[in-house]
Amino acid sequence: MKSITVINPFEVPQGREDEALSMWQSFAEYFRKQPGYISTKLHKAINPDAKFHLVNIAEWESPDAFQAALENPELVEIAKNLPDDIPHYPGIYEVIRN
């Protein structure tokens, strides 16, 4: 199977960017150490009115590798510090056209 892409947009309330970036960094450090992880890039909206201020795009070897990383108890510990008012919407995608 081809690699998969995880796209995770974040709604960041005004004035909370530093907190959101710190949160992202904690998760990124964890995911980088997981089997099947390939890469990640964090994008910031240029338009201040964008619904999603930050968008993370990550590549994984397979859906199973990503799912295993999500089920790791270490991630559960990291996620306990996740603020409720910075919602995010992760989804798994595959490339269908270039």
C-alpha positions, 0 to 999 in steps of 0.5 A, spaced: 500 500 500 502 507 498 503 511 504 497 515 507 497 522 509 494 525 516 491 532 515 489 535 522 487 542 522 486 546 528 482 552 530 486 556 534 483 562 538 486 569 538 492 569 542 493 562 543 498 561 538 504 559 542 500 554 546 497 551 540 504 551 537 507 548 544 501 542 544 503 541 537 511 540 538 509 535 544 505 531 539 510 531 533 516 529 538 512 523 540 510 521 533 517 522 530 519 516 534 513 511 532 514 506 527 511 507 520 512 515 521 515 518 515 514 526 516 510 532 518 509 539 516 505 544 520 502 550 516 500 557 518 494 560 515 496 567 512 489 570 512 487 572 519 480 570 518 481 563 516 477 558 520 483 553 521 489 557 523 494 551 523 494 545 519 498 539 520 500 535 514 503 528 516 505 522 512 505 515 514 507 508 511 500 505 513 493 507 516 495 501 521 502 504 523 498 511 524 493 507 528 498 503 533 501 510 534 494 513 536 493 507 541 500 507 545 499 509 552 504 514 552 500 518 547 494 518 552 499 521 557 501 527 552 493 528 550 491 529 557 494 536 557 490 537 550 486 544 551 478 543 550 478 550 546 483 548 541 479 543 537 482 539 531 479 535 526 484 529 524 483 525 518 486 520 514 487 521 506 490 517 500 493 521 494 488 519 488 491 524 483 497 528 482 
